[in-house]
Amino acid sequence: MKTNLLFIMVLIFLGAFTNCSAQINLQDKIVKKAKQRIEKKTDQGIDKGLDNIEDGLEKAVKGESEEDTEAETKSNKTEKEENETLTETDTKKAELNWAKYDFVPGDKVIFEDNQVGEENGEFPSRWDLFQGTVEIANFGGDNVIMFRGGSPTIIPYLKNPEKDYLPDVFTVELDLYKPSGSFNIYLYDRKNQKVSSNATFFNLWSNSMECHSAKSDLPGNKNIDSKWVHIAIAYTNGKLKGYIDDTRLINIPHLEFNPSGLSLHCYHASDQNRVYVKNVRIAEGGVKYYDRYLQDGKIVTNGIRFDINKATIRPESMGIINSIYKLIDENSELKFSVEGHTDSDGDFDYNQKLSEERAEAVMNKLVEMGIDKKRLSSRGFGESKPVDNNETPEGKANNRRVEFVKM
């Protein structure tokens, strides 16, 4: 733009000297000087563009070099030394803003695996292997299930796995980290159960979810590769829904297949493309919240999740919190005591304090959303009121709960 203006000014300037032959030399000098300045500006622009390209190439080469070095380092590690670290961006906490999230997990846990107490490099103890190589690894400070090669597939290690162990109403949840390729969730046991060719499974791609003929892309060109995402599936008497983080992508009204089990599969997993899974839960669904309130005088939920040993509410809890908010908002007579409970792991007094803080955090979230604080109170009971045994992961998961009790 500046170069064009300069050239126009030169032409105007020259117009004042066109009637005098004595000024021809001056015209020539002006034209020559203008060309020099234009060429200089052009050279500066080209240099700047080349500098940007050079910087980009240098970063790209450096990135490839770092990846190659990291891959070589990992390949030299033993299974027990496997220890991945998330980037600073990956470790930032997700904001609790899933305002439209409508997934509500089942209220009775029938399979739970959060990898607590697992040994690095060993096969995950709560699973069975169908094919491939799968191990426990430490990734970002957490124990995770690592899929590393051979088209790996695992299924829950349960008694009588050949039988249909999924109820008519159930939910499946897990956290997934995949660098590239697809990840598959089969709603049957690929090792122990015989099914027809129309068996249901989900394909999770870089920016979409697919199940049978239904496929949807994430809005806003979102991409789920190389970061943790929360996957949720809800099945209710033939109706199937699928979610990635706060977005529902699959909604099949009549599924022509009876889900009977669970298999996790990753064809693209390799030592150069390791895939990670954690916090897997299968839960049986229940009656609607208002019906529970009328029947029992309270609503029991174990789908409100918190960071480990903290009262920080996790984003995937918003399905339940949104439903509770709607229930209270639409029924002006409802008043609830928000009550927290823990399992028996850890110190008794610490669990008591933690349950109080978590109940208060949920109450404050509802107030923040617009519920009058006079309609709510909070209290904690720690591990003193278990509803299940504390000997199994499923029992502990059922005991870690938040109840909304009629006041």
JOQUIGI-V369655 format. One record per helix or strand of 2 or more residues. SS is the DSSP state (A for helix, B for strand). FROM is the first residue (numbers start at 1). TO is the last residue. If there is no record, write none. Layout:
ss/from/to
SS/FROM/TO
SS/FROM/TO
This chain:
ss/from/to
A/2/15
A/21/76
A/79/81
B/83/84
A/88/91
B/108/113
B/127/139
B/142/156
B/169/177
B/183/186
B/201/204
B/208/211
B/214/217
A/219/221
B/229/236
B/239/244
B/247/252
B/263/266
B/275/284
A/289/296
B/298/301
A/315/330
B/336/341
A/348/369
A/373/375
B/376/380
A/393/399
B/401/406
